[in-house]
Amino acid sequence: MKSQELQKVITYYEKGQLKEEYQILNNDSSKIDGEYKMYDLSGNVIITGFFEEGRKNGTFKNYYADGTLQRVTNYENNLRQGTTRIYAIGGAIIQEAAFENDTLAGQIKLFDEEGKIKSTTIFKNGLPTGPVFDYYENGKVKEEIIYKNGKPNGRTRHYYENGHLKLEAEYINGLLDGQYKTYYPTGQLEMEILNERGNKSGTLKTYHANGQLKSTGTYEKGGLQGDFLSYYPDGTIKNKLNYKDGHQNGKNLEYYDDGQIKTESNYSNYGRDAIIKDYSTSGRLRAQKSLKNELPAGTWTIWEDNGDLKQIENYQHGKLEGIKTAYHKGKKIIETNYLKGRKSGQALEYFSNETIHVSKIYEFDRLHGTFIKYYKNGKIECEGDYVRNKKNGTWKFFDKKGNLKEKVIYEMGEKLPTESH
């Protein structure tokens, strides 16, 4: 039999600091044998353990930089076996797990840095099996989930910190299947629905904290079907919606708490297209909008509560296009031109008598071109040019009679010496 010879090996970091100390058999670098140590850049031991002919055997320990224990792992023939423990810097155990042939087996426990239990999970063949518990800091159960073959199976319960039930659900092979309920911290039922193989099914009911019905509708194959009604806490109607295959369809109504209509919508094309009307509390039309493929489309008109026109804007493919006009007390005050959602071309601002106050040019959302500001009598107050949002060239300033007061020269926003008159 050939004798075994040991050679000592020392490795170093790039800048020369000691990194590892160990021995190898017969000059074979793959066969570490005996004690093993690794150091950090500061020279602190961070790993200790034992090898037998290149395989980990026995206890391996990891350390924090200050020398306190970080992890203890047991190996047999290079496989994790038995209990592995992980510690916080302060010394408290924060994780405890059992391994069998390098596979999780048995219970895993997680702790906070004060040593209080956070969760427990039982593993079999590397998969969670049986009850899994999560805990609050006060030790009360936060979640309880039953696992089978690595997936939730059976009843799941979540709890509030006061111990009251928060959620209960049934799972089959990881999919929600059966009754699903949620609760308020007081214990009052918040929502109930059935699930079939992961899809909501049957009647949905939600409740206000005072126990009044909040909403009710019907699910088929995971999508809402037919009428969906919702209510204010006092029981008055809030919404009358209609669904088809999970999408809003046809006439849908939203109400103020006094029963007045707030919004009237008509949906088509699987809920992607709509004409929407918003009303004030007095019943006046406040806005008329349309959607196409879920994006703003066509002309949108907005009114003040007193019925005065407030704004008109146009959309194509979800972006502002053409002239957007704003009004005050029914009179035009701003006109801005848009191209594919960006300010482009001439924009005008008006005095209350609808004479021009400001004329400016935009390009790609930036001021770019001639800018003119007028007095109310129609005389020019100032004029000049913008280049990419910066004043550029000669700007002239006038009094109300049209007399030149001042010339200012700008170079890409920087003011140069001026002339006074």
ZITA-V500999 format. One record per backbone hydrogen bond with DSSP energy under -0.5 kcal/mol. NH is the residue of the N-H (numbers start at 0). CO is the residue of the C=O. Records with the same first field share a line. If there is no record, write none. Layout:
NH=CO + CO
//
This chain:
6=23
8=21
10=19
12=16
15=12
18=10
19=10
20=36
21=8
23=6
24=27 + 30
25=4
27=24
28=26
30=27
31=29
32=22
33=50
35=48
36=20
37=46
38=18
39=43
42=39
45=37
46=37
47=60
48=35
50=33
51=54
53=31
54=51
56=49
57=74
59=72
60=47
61=70
62=45
63=67
66=63
69=61
70=61
71=84
72=59
74=57
75=78
77=55
78=75
80=73
81=98
83=96
84=71
85=94
86=69
87=91
90=87
93=85
94=85
95=108
96=83
98=81
99=102
101=79
102=99
104=97
105=122
107=120
108=95
109=118
110=93
111=115
114=111
117=109
118=109
119=132
120=107
122=105 + 120
123=126
125=103
126=123
128=121
129=146
131=144
132=119
133=142
134=117
135=139
138=135
141=133
142=133
143=156
144=131
146=129 + 144
147=150
149=127
150=147
152=145
153=170
155=168
156=143
157=166
158=141
159=163
162=159
165=157
166=157
167=180
168=155
169=178
170=153
171=174
173=151
174=171
176=169
177=194
179=192
180=167
181=190
182=165
183=187
186=183
189=181
190=181
191=204
192=179
193=200
194=177
195=198
197=175
198=195
200=193
201=218
203=216
204=191
205=214
206=189
207=211
210=207
213=205
214=205
215=228
216=203
217=224
218=201
219=222
221=199
222=219
224=217
225=242
227=240
228=215
229=238
230=213
231=235
234=231
237=229
238=229
239=252
240=227
242=225
243=246
245=223
246=243
248=241
249=266
251=264
252=239
253=262
254=237
255=259
258=255
261=253
262=253
263=276
264=251
265=274
266=249
267=272
271=267 + 268
272=267
273=290
274=265
275=288
276=263
277=286
278=261
279=283
282=279
285=277
286=277
287=300
288=275
290=273
291=294
293=271
294=291
296=289
297=314
299=312
300=287
301=310
302=285
303=307
306=303
309=301
310=301
311=324
312=299
314=297
315=318
317=295
318=315
320=313
321=337
323=335
324=311 + 322
325=333
326=309
327=330
329=308
330=327
332=325
333=325
334=347
335=323
336=345
337=321
338=341
340=319
341=338
343=336
344=361
346=359
347=334
348=357
349=332
350=354
353=350
356=348
357=348
358=371
359=346
361=344
362=365
364=342
365=362
367=360
368=385
370=383
371=358
372=381
373=356
374=378
377=374
380=372
381=372
382=395
383=370
384=391
385=368
386=389
388=366
389=386
391=384
392=409
394=407
395=382
396=405
397=380
398=402
401=398
404=396
405=396
406=418
407=394
409=392 + 407
410=413
412=390
413=410
414=412
415=408
418=406
420=404
//
